[in-house]
């Protein structure tokens, strides 16, 4: 079977692609950005801009089924991805005779649209249901598996904290295992499988969000943590900080949209799912017992909560360094440059150029699209400072405040940031 998998590089899409390939099916992946997936046909396409059904015609050639696992988050074009682009895809499927279309929506969107995310997801469902297709709408709850992204990654990160945060105004969730979702997709790709149905994909147990965090903490083999009941203002501040990170291009599960969705919760009725597929959704705790956490999971959990601090502190470090060089540290900078034998004018130009470079590097590190270049520039300029400082003012190596020695811990933090920059 040849399957078009839209959003094939995400958490759910990647798991489906791997299973379909293992089963001998041919996958055609569609995602916004190029990716290196071995032995897979990949098409880089921005779904939000592909709103004409004719643009999908060539892509659908020879396709037997379509799986739409594309999703947009706050700060992205949710209307374009969930509604306009998806509607064009469904129209193209109808025109091309591709009958089977499986859409991944979100649990609860059919009951209460509290945010643009859930509203556009619901409109995307309606666009599919209006077509003469063998459609299936799957609405998963919080998806948990060996891989982690979004809400499941947040659960791991919160589990690594020395205290267990108990957030106010948070409804229950009903985590579902990623493997069960993949099995469900395989079921609906079978010839003669039911169609024109919408199902909640929810695990067998409802739990408070903080209880899910505690469950992850036990899986990661850490002792129970003290439950800290956070005040509403602190939680709102965290969501606002996430909004700022979104504006800087970073994807974060902590933002205003997440706040609205968490107030609604992520629960549903898994009974129709069980009856139609014959599957028994696995309990999260039982799944954890069969897959003990490794040191890699423990590292990821701790680094997940440190990552925003690493990039935030590191970017601000470079910005503040530049500002200080142009302000209260001007005389000290000029003293060092003059000591190296440079004239007054050239010394001033050198200090200004170095300060402006530091500020630009810091801004680039904070802005996600430019962060890779900012980190490389920070690495190169740090090594340049070592060379220049050693050549012009070698006594700095013996300075008790260690201005030359402190560059090396900065370089190590730079390498850590480069190592954890990728989000998928």
Helices and strands as residue ranges (DSSP letters): E 2-6, H 11-22, E 26-31, E 41-44, G 47-49, G 53-56, E 65-68, H 78-78, I 79-85, H 86-96, E 100-104, H 116-129, E 134-140, E 143-144, H 151-159, E 163-166, E 176-177, H 178-188, E 197-201, H 209-219, E 226-229, H 232-247, H 256-264, H 271-277, H 284-290, H 295-326, H 330-339, H 344-366, G 368-370, H 371-392, G 394-398, H 406-420
